[in-house]
Amino acid sequence: MVSTNEFKTGMTIAYEGNIYQIIDFQHVKPGKGAAFVRSKLRNLRTNNVLDITFNAGVKVEKAQIDKEPMQYLYADGENHIFMNMETYEQIEIPTVRVKYELNFIKESDQVEVMFYNQSEILGVIIPEKVSLVVAETVPGAKGDTKTNASKDAILETGYLVKVPLFIDQGEKIIVNTTTGEYVQRDNK
């Protein structure tokens, strides 16, 4: 059990039959009445974000989330196959659990798979920034130097992102997986 006074960003809790990750919280001490904690929580099963207010000092159950490094192998219908690199054990994760993350991972990429109570698969954790190849984009017009001008580009995973005019097809770019936005060219 953990008290609401001990909340930390990123902590996972079990509350009312669901598993939540704390995105943000604020201790509020009004002039009148009891103190309380206003929190923003992400449901790890549905990915919905909720605002929940707790009385200060209330105890909630801390959820034990295990993370295992795995390799993404391939898609099989509505499931995606991941393999533990040490035991070679393979698991299936339904598309709904990894829909957003699939925009940024390709076959043979390393990810961390989250488990609750070592049996329930909650989803995958991907790096904050990934390098991907631009599969399709229109060529930039020569001499077009508008400040902050951008164009659409489709990445090798099928994800559509806005890129600067100077980015060409076949180039590697770095994308922020949290915002889904272009960061910079990958010069490696």
Wavefront OBJ file of the C-alpha trace (Angstrom):
o trace
v 0.000 0.000 0.000
v 1.111 3.538 -0.712
v -0.255 6.809 0.676
v -1.413 9.583 -1.662
v 1.238 11.742 0.068
v 3.884 9.442 -1.461
v 2.677 9.740 -5.081
v 5.410 10.124 -7.714
v 5.082 10.694 -11.441
v 5.368 7.338 -13.251
v 4.279 5.276 -10.216
v 1.682 2.570 -10.896
v -1.297 1.942 -8.608
v -4.254 -0.440 -8.493
v -7.481 1.468 -7.829
v -11.109 0.352 -8.206
v -10.138 -2.773 -10.144
v -7.926 -1.000 -12.678
v -4.213 -0.357 -13.036
v -3.140 3.264 -13.419
v 0.103 5.080 -14.032
v 0.402 8.499 -12.391
v 0.972 11.123 -15.086
v 0.647 14.176 -12.863
v -0.505 15.022 -9.344
v -0.931 18.080 -7.166
v -1.305 18.359 -3.388
v -3.984 20.936 -2.581
v -4.444 22.451 0.862
v -7.490 24.729 0.764
v -8.079 27.365 3.426
v -11.155 25.502 4.631
v -11.617 21.761 4.720
v -9.267 18.834 4.414
v -6.285 18.633 2.096
v -6.589 16.508 -1.040
v -4.537 15.231 -3.966
v -5.676 16.015 -7.509
v -4.198 13.448 -9.902
v -4.117 12.654 -13.606
v -3.936 8.894 -14.154
v -3.533 6.752 -17.308
v -5.428 3.457 -17.296
v -2.821 0.936 -18.475
v -5.499 -1.445 -19.795
v -7.478 1.053 -21.904
v -4.945 3.914 -22.253
v -7.642 6.413 -21.172
v -6.572 9.361 -19.017
v -8.700 10.213 -15.976
v -8.669 13.005 -13.401
v -9.199 11.519 -9.934
v -9.190 13.371 -6.605
v -8.096 11.560 -3.441
v -8.300 12.755 0.165
v -4.821 13.399 1.534
v -3.306 10.407 3.303
v -5.620 7.802 1.712
v -3.834 4.528 1.010
v -4.064 2.818 -2.377
v -2.524 -0.433 -3.551
v 0.770 -0.135 -5.412
v 0.675 -2.165 -8.635
v 3.722 -4.282 -9.416
v 4.537 -3.841 -13.094
v 7.320 -5.980 -14.530
v 9.138 -5.005 -17.709
v 10.905 -7.542 -19.908
v 13.067 -6.693 -22.914
v 11.697 -8.373 -26.021
v 12.111 -8.271 -29.761
v 9.219 -7.516 -32.114
v 9.044 -10.348 -34.648
v 6.000 -9.974 -36.900
v 2.261 -9.360 -37.255
v -0.043 -12.380 -37.358
v -3.567 -11.214 -38.191
v -4.858 -9.178 -35.250
v -1.910 -10.162 -33.017
v 1.728 -9.163 -32.898
v 4.431 -11.623 -31.904
v 7.215 -10.636 -29.490
v 10.108 -12.853 -28.345
v 12.053 -12.920 -25.081
v 15.705 -12.684 -26.131
v 16.972 -14.925 -23.314
v 14.411 -17.747 -23.217
v 13.211 -17.464 -26.855
v 9.655 -17.685 -25.511
v 7.170 -15.968 -27.805
v 4.043 -14.073 -26.770
v 1.125 -12.613 -28.720
v -0.157 -9.113 -28.038
v -3.442 -7.949 -29.613
v -3.223 -4.937 -31.941
v -5.452 -2.835 -29.647
v -2.775 -2.983 -26.896
v 0.054 -1.758 -29.174
v -1.744 0.233 -31.896
v 0.040 3.564 -31.304
v 3.464 1.993 -30.638
v 3.329 0.104 -33.974
v 3.750 3.481 -35.706
v 7.332 3.556 -34.421
v 8.553 -0.055 -34.305
v 9.510 -2.406 -37.096
v 10.417 -6.071 -37.210
v 13.446 -7.022 -35.059
v 13.256 -3.819 -32.935
v 13.826 -4.118 -29.178
v 11.034 -2.981 -26.834
v 10.033 -3.536 -23.210
v 6.824 -5.490 -22.609
v 4.868 -4.552 -19.450
v 3.320 -7.322 -17.345
v 0.975 -6.994 -14.350
v 1.263 -9.842 -11.805
v 3.652 -11.579 -14.239
v 0.756 -12.809 -16.372
v -1.381 -9.962 -17.756
v 0.234 -8.175 -20.695
v -0.454 -4.434 -20.556
v 1.478 -3.254 -23.605
v 4.928 -2.204 -24.728
v 7.303 0.633 -23.888
v 9.220 2.095 -26.802
v 12.171 4.506 -26.723
v 11.325 8.215 -26.511
v 13.082 8.841 -29.850
v 13.432 6.433 -32.775
v 15.183 6.597 -36.136
v 13.030 5.720 -39.160
v 13.417 5.929 -42.938
v 11.193 8.251 -44.982
v 9.405 5.908 -47.416
v 7.420 8.541 -49.339
v 7.445 12.311 -49.636
v 7.204 14.912 -52.368
v 10.497 16.552 -53.325
v 11.050 20.026 -51.894
v 10.875 22.836 -54.448
v 14.281 24.341 -55.177
v 14.578 27.802 -53.664
v 11.582 27.291 -51.340
v 13.013 28.591 -48.070
v 9.924 29.567 -46.104
v 10.632 29.524 -42.384
v 9.077 26.529 -40.592
v 7.486 25.260 -43.829
v 6.715 21.540 -43.749
v 5.384 18.729 -45.898
v 3.897 15.281 -45.297
v 6.133 12.224 -45.199
v 5.177 8.577 -44.796
v 7.689 6.588 -42.768
v 8.709 2.948 -43.292
v 6.153 1.907 -40.648
v 3.329 3.682 -42.500
v 3.156 6.581 -40.019
v 2.460 10.052 -41.461
v 4.597 12.861 -40.053
v 5.258 16.520 -40.951
v 8.885 17.138 -41.959
v 10.842 20.201 -43.150
v 10.998 20.791 -46.925
v 14.663 19.692 -47.175
v 13.940 16.078 -46.104
v 13.941 13.674 -49.072
v 12.679 10.149 -49.646
v 15.099 7.498 -48.325
v 16.556 9.717 -45.577
v 16.606 8.653 -41.937
v 14.921 10.970 -39.461
v 14.468 10.950 -35.693
v 10.873 11.024 -34.440
v 9.671 11.752 -30.885
v 7.385 8.811 -29.993
v 5.585 10.753 -27.258
v 4.397 13.563 -29.543
v 4.710 11.738 -32.872
v 6.647 14.685 -34.341
v 9.808 15.080 -36.399
v 12.877 15.980 -34.295
v 15.843 16.064 -36.675
v 17.737 14.297 -39.428
v 19.548 11.135 -38.371
v 23.077 11.586 -39.672
v 24.332 8.164 -38.530
l 1 2 3 4 5 6 7 8 9 10 11 12 13 14 15 16 17 18 19 20 21 22 23 24 25 26 27 28 29 30 31 32 33 34 35 36 37 38 39 40 41 42 43 44 45 46 47 48 49 50 51 52 53 54 55 56 57 58 59 60 61 62 63 64 65 66 67 68 69 70 71 72 73 74 75 76 77 78 79 80 81 82 83 84 85 86 87 88 89 90 91 92 93 94 95 96 97 98 99 100 101 102 103 104 105 106 107 108 109 110 111 112 113 114 115 116 117 118 119 120 121 122 123 124 125 126 127 128 129 130 131 132 133 134 135 136 137 138 139 140 141 142 143 144 145 146 147 148 149 150 151 152 153 154 155 156 157 158 159 160 161 162 163 164 165 166 167 168 169 170 171 172 173 174 175 176 177 178 179 180 181 182 183 184 185 186 187 188
